[in-house]
Amino acid sequence: MPGRNFLFVPGPTNVPERILRAMDRAMEDHRSSAFPELTVPLFRDLKEVFKTTTGQAFIFPATGTGGWEAALVNTLSPGDRVIAPRYGQFSHLWIDLAQRHGLRVDVLDVEWGEGAPAERIGEILSQDREHEIKGVLIVHNETATGVTSDVGAVRTAMDAARHPALLYVDGVSSIGSIDFRMDEWKVDLAITGSQKGLMLPAGLAIVCASPKALAARESARCPRVFFDFGDMLRANPSGYFPYTPSIPMLYGLRESLAILSEEGLDNIFARHRRLAEGVRAAVRAWGLKLCAKAPKWQSDTVSAILVPEGFNGADVIDVAFRRYNLALGAGLARMAGKLFRIGHLGDLNELMLLGAIAGAEMAMRDVGIPVTVGSGVAAAAEYYRGTAAPLLARGAATQSPDAVQTAGGKTTPRVTVRA
Ligand SMILES: *Cc1c(COP(=O)(O)O)cnc(C)c1O
């Protein structure tokens, strides 16, 4: 098919040209004296993305699933009790992984479409006087349902219960896109993968561990080899790895961290919020509902859109792909067929998203869903117009955001246009 594929699954996300170019290079000796120039700054700069100063970043050649495993096996022992709310396919899979490692998981089932029940977690912890519970596992952004949980509220509940359990947070589809504060929320293990907010291909699992998590390592008896923090801690400070790292991925990560820092985390979060609001305006215009049950749960990185009774979300996805070259996310597990998802994270702007919204409404119409073609696009476009940033200086529009200040070698004032 001519033209670009419109990739709107919530991971892997679009890889910017800058990152593709940075990754396209010859292999080199990962034990050379020059290699640490690449790697040492990565560990340092990753901490900014996690918003931690005391945490320790680990980079594994793996995916988010490997990050889940690394976080658990380095800090827990078989038979340890943990609690984990389950409100979507990703929380489900993490629980399954924990169980297969011999952990005893108290599963708190929550309706899919809601998020972590901070109060219930607090009550369970306050009843655990012997401190038998060793960890609380939270998926910050449940990608299957488009729900973001309030990790700060979970921390508050844990503190109110005066419970020493470690706080484990899956931030795979939030870190680098939605506000995440490892130190402020006292997250002990924060996990992400490369193919979501970091705008890279899949292939890296990144875990940040708090000092408390690193101390828990001493008594943790889960078997671990490939994911052992200890081997990493011996090699990483000097810029090396215990085994061969994925060199293109590390160069890609270098570029990704540069892109994130040029735009600035707060601007990135605001952009994701605004892009998501446009999608939500489109969903309202279609007369459809999100899987997220209340506005406080709505995710700024993925919208899970329920199709009306009698229609199959998988048909929408199939037509969108085969007719319009648009990739939408599927409904997973118990949501299969009931919804489709628009991923809106990473390297994205308004017009890209309007393309996805147009494709989604065309495909919905094609399979017989009674939406008005153009209605979602119109609603989102009006929202984006009404909330647009000041005009870029002439000549700066196709450059990186920082070029605005430096176009022509000096600061160029922005021009404002009103609606
Ligand atoms: C994508 C994702 C994962 C990890 O999946 P991998 O395919 O192993 O990278 C984990 N949790 C969430 C919330 C995700 O969105």
The ligand as an ORCA input file, in Angstrom:
! r2SCAN-3c Opt
* xyz 0 1
  C       3.398     -3.211     26.909
  C       3.174     -3.429     28.365
  C       3.913     -4.357     29.119
  C       5.049     -5.171     28.605
  O       4.869     -5.914     27.535
  P       6.103     -6.474     26.699
  O       5.429     -6.973     25.489
  O       6.736     -7.544     27.520
  O       7.047     -5.348     26.471
  C       3.685     -4.431     30.473
  N       2.792     -3.670     31.074
  C       2.073     -2.758     30.406
  C       1.119     -1.904     31.156
  C       2.247     -2.614     29.033
  O       1.530     -1.696     28.371
*
